[in-house]
């Protein structure tokens, strides 16, 4: 099972993220580079809405990224969407060679 870091701009108290395999960014003031370095050092997959992480993942170095491409959503709607697709997201992250998983309202893309 991969371990994840939840970016500061996301709710980190969803029930399916409420266990030792998920942690929020330790400091909300950290920039992308600091978050990236921390996630790489601790072997965490970053969960984010921030497109800047796609540039970082293109470098080919760890960590992996789950990018939520869902725009602004009410917290409850986001929870419903993610609770339905999260097992599929985790499965995609576990696949060899997959570095980026994009979550859309209607589908997933893995690269």
C-alpha positions, 0 to 999 in steps of 0.5 A, spaced: 500 500 500 502 506 498 503 512 503 500 519 501 501 526 503 495 531 502 496 537 499 495 543 504 489 546 499 485 539 500 481 537 506 485 531 509 479 529 514 476 524 509 474 518 512 478 514 507 484 518 508 484 517 516 489 512 517 497 512 518 498 511 510 495 519 509 498 525 512 497 532 511 503 537 509 507 538 515 507 546 514 502 550 510 507 555 508 511 550 504 512 551 497 511 546 492 519 544 492 519 543 499 513 539 499 516 535 493 522 534 497 519 532 503 514 527 499 520 524 496 524 523 502 519 520 506 516 516 499 509 519 499 505 520 493 502 527 493 495 528 492 494 535 490 489 540 485 496 544 483 498 543 476 505 545 478 506 538 480 505 535 473 511 539 471 515 536 477 513 529 476 515 530 468 522 530 471 522 522 472 524 523 480 520 521 485 515 522 488 508 520 484 502 524 484 495 524 484 492 530 481 485 532 482 482 535 476 475 537 478 475 544 479 472 547 485 467 542 488 463 542 495 467 538 500 461 533 500 461 532 492 468 531 493 468 526 498 462 522 494 467 523 488 473 520 491 470 515 496 467 512 489 474 512 485 479 512 491 480 504 490 481 505 483 486 511 484 490 507 489 491 501 484 493 505 479 498 508 483 501 501 485 502 499 478 509 499 476 511 505 471 505 510 473 508 516 476 501 521 475 494 519 476 489 524 474 482 524 477 477 527 473 469 527 475 468 522 469 474 518 469 482 517 471 488 517 467 494 514 468 501 516 466 
